[in-house]
Amino acid sequence: LLRFDEDNVHAQCNHCNDPFYGLKGNVAEYEKNLRVRIGDERVDRLFQPKVIKKWTVDELKEIIDIYKSKKRELDEKD
């Protein structure tokens, strides 16, 4: 269920993420810094075995509405 999990959205530099010439995700350093940023409990939840979820159309529409609302809130702050 990580696809729409906001704890799973953190940027890395191109060098760290480059699968051919870079550090291929630099996973150990990424995890260490993520633990500082969001805490051990939330990181451990991200690394649990993955569950395959079949989303319904209504669930996806709800997710779209949630993020449209969040975007509007951010736009209003600017």
C-alpha positions, 0 to 999 in steps of 0.5 A, spaced: 500 500 500 505 504 499 503 507 492 499 513 496 503 513 502 506 520 503 511 517 508 514 513 501 515 520 497 522 523 499 526 526 493 534 523 492 539 527 488 540 524 481 547 521 483 544 517 488 538 514 484 541 513 478 541 505 476 547 505 472 552 510 473 550 512 480 549 509 487 543 505 485 538 508 490 543 509 496 539 505 500 543 504 506 544 512 507 537 513 504 534 509 510 538 512 515 536 519 513 529 517 513 529 514 520 532 521 522 526 525 518 520 521 520 522 516 525 523 509 526 516 506 527 514 509 520 520 507 516 519 500 519 512 500 517 515 502 510 519 496 510 514 491 512 512 485 507 508 488 501 501 487 500 497 487 494 491 492 493 486 492 488 483 499 488 476 500 487 474 506 482 471 509 488 477 508 492 481 511 487 476 517 486 477 519 493 484 519 493 484 524 487 479 528 491 484 528 497 490 530 493 486 535 489 484 538 496 491 538 499 493 542 492 488 547 493 490 548 500 497 549 498 496 554 492 492 558 497 498 559 501 502 561 495 
